[in-house]
Amino acid sequence: MTATAYDPIAFHDGLVAHGLIVPAGVQGIFGRGPVFEDILERFDRMVLDIGKSDGAQAMLFPPTIDRSIIEKTNYMESFPHLVGAVYSFFGKETESRKMAEQVKAGESWGDHLSMTHVCLNPAACYPVYPTFTGTVPAEGRLVTLVGWVFRHEPSIEPTRMQAFRIREYVRCGTPEQVVQWRDMWLQRGVQLLESLGLPARTDVASDPFFGKGGKMLATNQVDQQLKFEVLVPVISQEKPTAVCSFNFHQDKFGQAFDIRTPDGAVANTACLGFGLERVVMALLQTHGFDPGTWPESVCRKLWA
Amino acid sequence: MTATAYDPIAFHDGLVAHGLIVPAGVQGIFGRGPVFEDILERFDRMVLDIGKSDGAQAMLFPPTIDRSIIEKTNYMESFPHLVGAVYSFFGKETESRKMAEQVKAGESWGDHLSMTHVCLNPAACYPVYPTFTGTVPAEGRLVTLVGWVFRHEPSIEPTRMQAFRIREYVRCGTPEQVVQWRDMWLQRGVQLLESLGLPARTDVASDPFFGKGGKMLATNQVDQQLKFEVLVPVISQEKPTAVCSFNFHQDKFGQAFDIRTPDGAVANTACLGFGLERVVMALLQTHGFDPGTWPESVCRKLWA
């Protein structure tokens, strides 16, 4: 029996009522309670266990990244509406006093700030690519990390967050190495989610590119099968939620950050990411708000 | 024998050379390698173990918070130079194309963005206070969390970060409850750091308030002994680094978020935070870049 028969608002309210999430004043920004975090950490450990023998290099980056990564990857061409650029105050004391008065009066004060050199990270993998610059070894590179990502899309719908965590794997090498690895993980991802009692299925997908020009980019992405998702119903049975996403970038990041394979060719990259909060929500919707009542087979896998 | 005799630049370069941190293009923003993260997690677990019997409620918040928290707490009066406000693009396709061209041409493009409803979190505890609104129980409230915080102060000096994590405890109740709790943790903090072979000492301190008016605020803070720090030499023997900070806010947050004790008085709050990256750096400076060569007594405590 599902928690709220896929009703998004009832699901949000149920998450709050059970202390799983804590409202924090802005849509898509909320606190996580200890039970939510426990499920999230256990699932993350399951992913790491599956990938253990692949020998991925572990890294961790802050939620803020070098703005030039956004600029070099043409992010503002594809997703300007989702960006989070960090602004700060560079003025002197007189101006700061005026600004503080405006803040107190409830007036707008944004004109006093200017752009810094950092942006919020829009995808956990972005800070990894610049570390690949140069020639990668013959077997390529494989990195894993968890990162907080930001997308400016406030929504009451709980799976549509402004801030969330992704467990990501990043692969770099020849097109064959990268695609073979992506296909292996597509299978692993579905198996993992099914083993937790989730009705998962894969599909070809496209990114939420901006504007009319973006529709062409999306069509192209689908035609070339560059993006796959693993979907599980969370807030709709007809439109299941992407809980895991697989992106083959071809040589986009290789070009942007001058990454090469030993034969001198521009390297290809792919990444995959489990949306950790979304997986937790999929489990809570499918099995109920109280993990104490979940099927024993699911609990045994998570809390083994 | 220390790692670099407290030389800040040599220490930064040593952290990079040993794969402990990974440069990421902007000062104060860097990746963390697996050894760095392992030490950090082990230390964090030691802190949690010490506080275990206090029954703190666990929470977790994203690195981005409701902008109104910054506004209600007068952050822009005290620390305008450190703020990180999140801006995004709200325009249409024509403007977005112009912006994308400016990005490609290496021109400034910040004028196309506007303020969103979120800011970067400047102190792990900030999102906790609004959850206390109302009347707290007679025994008060106690919350623990780890959070990414942001301060706009780019620096090559490795302990001066733009993004870092704090293990924080937040206490709310009567002035007596709060101060007694703060004093207990001051002792615990020094003992914990000393048990890891760190030459720790406490001192009264002040926040880096902005401008000339800020000097008065800082003097007042010291006179009233509202802020204490635990200091350990990391990049200077004469000016040791604050690795743990204790702040007694009196009724500041109680006023801002309408928090009361059962007798109807405005509640007092205090918080303490271990700067997790700074503690790791203190250990690496004090005992050397390779944990394999650290004193056995230290390793036994961390990796017990």
Interface residues (C-beta under 8 A of the other chain):
Chain A: V22 A24 G25 V26 I29 F30 G31 R32 G33 P34 E37 Q57 A58 M59 L60 F61 P62 P63 T64 I65 D66 R67 S68 I69 E71 N74 M76 E77 P80 H81 L82 V83 G84 A85 V86 Y87 S88 F89 F90 G91 K92 E93 S96 R97 M99 A100 V103 K104 G106 S108 W109 G110 H112 L113 S114 M115 T116 H117 V118 L120 P127 P130 T131 W148 F150 H152 P154 Q162 A163 F164 F210 G211 K212 G213
Chain B: V22 A24 G25 V26 I29 F30 G31 R32 G33 P34 E37 Q57 A58 M59 L60 F61 P62 P63 T64 I65 D66 R67 S68 I69 E71 N74 M76 E77 P80 H81 L82 V83 G84 A85 V86 Y87 S88 F89 F90 G91 K92 E93 S96 R97 M99 A100 V103 K104 G106 S108 W109 G110 H112 L113 S114 M115 T116 H117 V118 L120 P127 P130 T131 W148 F150 H152 P154 Q162 A163 F164 F210 G211 K212 G213
